[in-house]
Amino acid sequence: MSFTAKVTLLFVVFVDLLGQGLVFPILNSLIMEPGTGLLPRDTSEAARHFDYGLIIGVFFLCWFFGAPYISKLSDVIGRKKAILICLAGALVGYGLTIVALYLNSFLLMILGRAITGLTAGNQPIAQAAMIDGSVDDEDRNRNMGYIITGVSFGLVGGPLIGGLLSDPVLIGSIASVKLPFYACFVLVLIAIVLVITSFKDQHDAEESGTFVFRPAEIFELLLRIGKYPLVLRLTVVFFFFHIANLSFYIFVDNYLTSRFGYGTLGGSMVMLTIGAALAFSSTFLVVPAQKRFSKEAILGITFTVWAISAAAFVAAPAAWMTYIPIFCFYFVFGIAYPTFLGLYSAAVSDEEQGWVMGVTIAVFTLVAGVISLLGGELIGLDLDLPFYGVIIAAVVALVVMFLAWNKPEIKALTRRNAG
């Protein structure tokens, strides 16, 4: 795979994740602050927590239904066409979001997030495309690290764009809550041009007739896991991995706003911290860590750090002290996540990479959607509850990993890389 093609894929992932780093802090402020106009001023704080969980949950559940299907579709029509479908959906979603902000329409905002979610499948397609262009296991793991680098740059770029373009103190009267979404709209257009001009499929599309949309196929993709014992054992742990990860990620902004009075800029700085931690560890430490430790050890360390970080986060007496556990949490995530993706990739044949990467996103988005909806209720009852859930999920993941992975075929998959 050429350097230009890799850069194009990283930019696509960057744009894909840019929306999360940008949208989460802005949505948090729009919903939690009474004077924004998106919700009636007399809306209770508990109802605002629920509405925040609802709009985030709709996005992730739509992503759940869309991403696995588009990932499988990419095996049929090719990575390039599937990526362009996703980018077109993002363009429509951002357009609707901008209109919703002009009209102060919460329902239209939900519709915009739903469309964005349905077509938010670029990350697994880019992962599969990177795998298509990899020459060996080490190159594949390195390329998975590059994908997480694109993710982290998106999480860094989102807060920077959102914080800069929405803050009148920084750029004056042109600042508005709408301006970051205009910027994202333009960046998606640039990504479309780059994909059209600079990316060529390494993977030959399957020879097949007209592709027929079958909603049940989304669930069939997941049910296929039962036919692959290695993938099934990986997924049991991956499920708890994401319960811990997403319980922290989705509600960190919401928690800090309610407890310490964070606004859009403060929430953006949290996302910036997450992105910086991810960027460093995923770019420079994935391959060295896999050469020094087994993949099972890497994940075991991750779950331990997560439990400690969540406890430290809740116990922090001052706002600035919360940044330390946030950084630690996502520093180890930057190594663990590409490690997990590499395990999934190694567990199936080349012809099933699109499917298995779709499975990873399906688990991620399903857990995220459920956590968003349930967590919105829980955090309305007690701010600390989602983070107690992080601790419990991390401990359960650690126990399940040692029980479910105590098989020779898993041990062979998770062994330390040579070198």
Backbone hydrogen bonds, N-H to C=O, Kabsch-Sander energy under -0.5 kcal/mol:
donor,donor_aa,acceptor,acceptor_aa,energy
6,K,2,S,-2.0
7,V,3,F,-2.5
8,T,4,T,-2.3
9,L,5,A,-2.3
10,L,6,K,-2.5
11,F,7,V,-2.3
12,V,8,T,-2.2
13,V,9,L,-2.4
14,F,10,L,-2.7
15,V,11,F,-2.7
16,D,12,V,-2.2
17,L,13,V,-2.6
18,L,14,F,-1.8
19,G,15,V,-1.0
20,Q,17,L,-0.6
21,G,17,L,-1.9
22,L,18,L,-2.1
23,V,19,G,-3.5
24,F,20,Q,-2.0
26,I,22,L,-1.3
27,L,23,V,-3.5
28,N,24,F,-2.4
29,S,25,P,-2.0
30,L,26,I,-2.9
31,I,27,L,-2.4
32,M,28,N,-2.6
33,E,29,S,-2.0
36,T,33,E,-1.3
37,G,34,P,-0.6
43,T,40,P,-1.9
48,R,44,S,-2.1
49,H,45,E,-2.4
50,F,46,A,-2.0
51,D,47,A,-2.6
52,Y,48,R,-2.4
53,G,49,H,-2.4
54,L,50,F,-2.5
55,I,51,D,-2.5
56,I,52,Y,-2.0
57,G,53,G,-2.6
58,V,54,L,-2.7
59,F,55,I,-1.5
60,F,56,I,-2.2
61,L,57,G,-2.7
62,C,58,V,-2.3
63,W,59,F,-1.9
64,F,60,F,-2.3
65,F,61,L,-1.9
66,G,62,C,-2.2
67,A,63,W,-3.1
70,I,66,G,-2.5
71,S,67,A,-2.8
72,K,68,P,-2.4
73,L,69,Y,-2.5
74,S,70,I,-1.9
75,D,71,S,-0.7
75,D,72,K,-1.0
76,V,72,K,-0.6
76,V,73,L,-1.1
77,I,73,L,-3.0
78,G,74,S,-1.0
82,A,78,G,-1.6
83,I,79,R,-2.6
84,L,80,K,-2.1
85,I,81,K,-1.9
86,C,82,A,-2.0
87,L,83,I,-2.4
88,A,84,L,-2.2
89,G,85,I,-2.0
90,A,86,C,-2.2
91,L,87,L,-2.1
92,V,88,A,-2.0
93,G,89,G,-2.6
94,Y,90,A,-2.7
95,G,91,L,-1.9
96,L,92,V,-2.4
97,T,93,G,-2.0
98,I,94,Y,-2.2
99,V,95,G,-2.0
100,A,96,L,-2.6
101,L,97,T,-1.9
102,Y,98,I,-1.6
103,L,99,V,-2.0
104,N,100,A,-1.0
105,S,100,A,-2.1
106,F,104,N,-0.7
109,M,105,S,-1.7
110,I,106,F,-2.2
111,L,107,L,-2.1
112,G,108,L,-2.4
113,R,109,M,-2.2
114,A,110,I,-2.4
115,I,111,L,-2.4
116,T,112,G,-2.1
117,G,113,R,-2.4
118,L,114,A,-2.5
119,T,115,I,-1.3
120,A,117,G,-1.6
121,G,119,T,-0.8
125,I,121,G,-1.3
126,A,122,N,-3.0
127,Q,123,Q,-2.5
128,A,124,P,-2.5
129,A,125,I,-2.6
130,M,126,A,-2.5
131,I,127,Q,-2.2
132,D,128,A,-2.3
133,G,129,A,-1.4
134,S,131,I,-1.5
140,R,136,D,-2.4
141,N,137,D,-2.6
142,R,138,E,-2.4
143,N,139,D,-2.5
144,M,140,R,-2.2
145,G,141,N,-1.8
146,Y,142,R,-1.8
147,I,143,N,-1.9
148,I,144,M,-1.9
149,T,145,G,-1.8
150,G,146,Y,-2.3
151,V,147,I,-2.2
152,S,148,I,-2.9
153,F,149,T,-2.8
154,G,150,G,-1.9
155,L,151,V,-2.2
156,V,152,S,-2.1
157,G,153,F,-3.7
158,G,154,G,-2.6
160,L,156,V,-1.8
161,I,157,G,-2.9
162,G,158,G,-3.2
163,G,159,P,-3.2
164,L,160,L,-2.4
165,L,161,I,-2.6
166,S,162,G,-1.1
167,D,163,G,-0.5
167,D,164,L,-0.7
170,L,167,D,-1.2
171,I,167,D,-1.8
172,G,168,P,-1.8
174,I,171,I,-0.6
175,A,172,G,-1.6
176,S,165,L,-2.0
181,F,178,K,-0.8
182,Y,178,K,-1.6
183,A,179,L,-2.2
184,C,180,P,-2.1
185,F,181,F,-2.1
186,V,182,Y,-2.0
187,L,183,A,-2.3
188,V,184,C,-2.4
189,L,185,F,-1.6
190,I,186,V,-2.1
191,A,187,L,-2.3
192,I,188,V,-2.2
193,V,189,L,-2.0
194,L,190,I,-2.5
195,V,191,A,-2.5
196,I,192,I,-2.2
197,T,193,V,-2.1
198,S,194,L,-3.0
199,F,195,V,-1.2
204,D,202,Q,-0.5
206,E,75,D,-1.8
208,S,206,E,-0.8
217,E,214,R,-2.1
218,I,215,P,-1.4
219,F,215,P,-0.5
219,F,216,A,-0.7
220,E,216,A,-2.0
221,L,217,E,-2.3
222,L,218,I,-0.8
223,L,219,F,-2.6
224,R,220,E,-1.8
225,I,222,L,-1.6
226,G,223,L,-1.5
227,K,224,R,-1.9
228,Y,225,I,-1.9
232,L,228,Y,-2.5
233,R,229,P,-2.3
234,L,230,L,-2.2
235,T,231,V,-2.4
236,V,232,L,-1.9
237,V,233,R,-1.1
238,F,234,L,-2.5
239,F,235,T,-2.3
240,F,236,V,-1.0
241,F,237,V,-2.4
242,H,238,F,-2.1
243,I,239,F,-1.5
244,A,240,F,-2.2
245,N,241,F,-2.3
246,L,242,H,-2.8
247,S,243,I,-1.8
248,F,244,A,-1.3
249,Y,245,N,-2.6
250,I,246,L,-2.3
251,F,247,S,-0.6
252,V,248,F,-0.9
255,Y,251,F,-2.6
256,L,252,V,-2.1
257,T,253,D,-2.4
258,S,254,N,-2.0
259,R,255,Y,-2.7
260,F,256,L,-2.3
261,G,257,T,-1.2
262,Y,256,L,-1.2
267,G,263,G,-2.6
268,S,264,T,-2.3
269,M,265,L,-1.8
270,V,266,G,-1.4
271,M,267,G,-1.9
272,L,268,S,-2.2
273,T,269,M,-2.1
274,I,270,V,-2.3
275,G,271,M,-2.7
276,A,272,L,-2.6
277,A,273,T,-2.2
278,L,274,I,-2.4
279,A,275,G,-2.9
280,F,276,A,-2.1
281,S,277,A,-2.0
282,S,278,L,-2.6
283,T,279,A,-1.3
284,F,280,F,-2.2
285,L,281,S,-1.9
286,V,281,S,-0.5
289,A,285,L,-2.3
290,Q,286,V,-2.0
291,K,287,V,-1.5
292,R,288,P,-1.4
293,F,289,A,-2.7
295,K,414,T,-2.7
296,E,414,T,-0.8
298,I,294,S,-2.1
299,L,295,K,-2.0
300,G,296,E,-2.3
301,I,297,A,-2.6
302,T,298,I,-2.0
303,F,299,L,-2.5
304,T,300,G,-1.7
305,V,301,I,-2.7
306,W,302,T,-2.5
307,A,303,F,-2.0
308,I,304,T,-2.0
309,S,305,V,-2.9
310,A,306,W,-2.6
311,A,307,A,-1.8
312,A,308,I,-2.4
313,F,309,S,-2.5
314,V,310,A,-2.0
315,A,311,A,-1.8
316,A,312,A,-1.1
316,A,313,F,-0.5
321,M,318,A,-0.6
322,T,318,A,-0.6
322,T,319,A,-1.4
323,Y,320,W,-1.0
324,I,321,M,-0.8
326,I,322,T,-1.8
327,F,323,Y,-2.5
328,C,324,I,-2.4
329,F,325,P,-2.6
330,Y,326,I,-1.8
331,F,327,F,-1.8
332,V,328,C,-1.7
333,F,329,F,-1.2
334,G,330,Y,-1.5
335,I,332,V,-0.9
336,A,332,V,-2.7
337,Y,333,F,-2.9
339,T,335,I,-1.2
340,F,336,A,-2.4
341,L,337,Y,-2.5
342,G,338,P,-2.2
343,L,339,T,-1.6
344,Y,340,F,-2.2
345,S,341,L,-2.5
346,A,342,G,-2.3
347,A,343,L,-1.0
347,A,344,Y,-0.7
348,V,345,S,-1.0
352,E,349,S,-1.4
353,Q,350,D,-1.2
356,V,352,E,-2.5
357,M,353,Q,-2.4
358,G,354,G,-1.7
359,V,355,W,-1.9
360,T,356,V,-1.7
361,I,357,M,-1.6
362,A,358,G,-2.4
363,V,359,V,-2.6
364,F,360,T,-2.0
365,T,361,I,-3.1
366,L,362,A,-2.6
367,V,363,V,-2.3
368,A,364,F,-2.3
369,G,365,T,-2.7
370,V,366,L,-2.3
371,I,367,V,-3.0
372,S,368,A,-2.5
373,L,369,G,-2.0
374,L,370,V,-2.8
375,G,371,I,-3.2
376,G,372,S,-1.7
377,E,373,L,-0.8
377,E,374,L,-0.5
378,L,374,L,-2.4
379,I,375,G,-3.2
380,G,376,G,-0.7
381,L,377,E,-1.0
381,L,378,L,-0.8
382,D,378,L,-2.7
385,L,382,D,-1.3
387,F,384,D,-0.9
388,Y,384,D,-1.7
389,G,385,L,-1.9
390,V,386,P,-1.1
391,I,387,F,-1.5
392,I,388,Y,-2.2
393,A,389,G,-2.7
394,A,390,V,-2.4
395,V,391,I,-2.0
396,V,392,I,-2.6
397,A,393,A,-2.6
398,L,394,A,-1.9
399,V,395,V,-2.1
400,V,396,V,-3.1
401,M,397,A,-2.3
402,F,398,L,-1.6
403,L,399,V,-1.6
404,A,400,V,-3.5
405,W,401,M,-1.9
406,N,403,L,-0.8
407,K,405,W,-1.7
411,K,407,K,-2.7
412,A,408,P,-2.3
413,L,409,E,-1.2
414,T,410,I,-2.3
415,R,411,K,-0.6
417,N,290,Q,-2.4
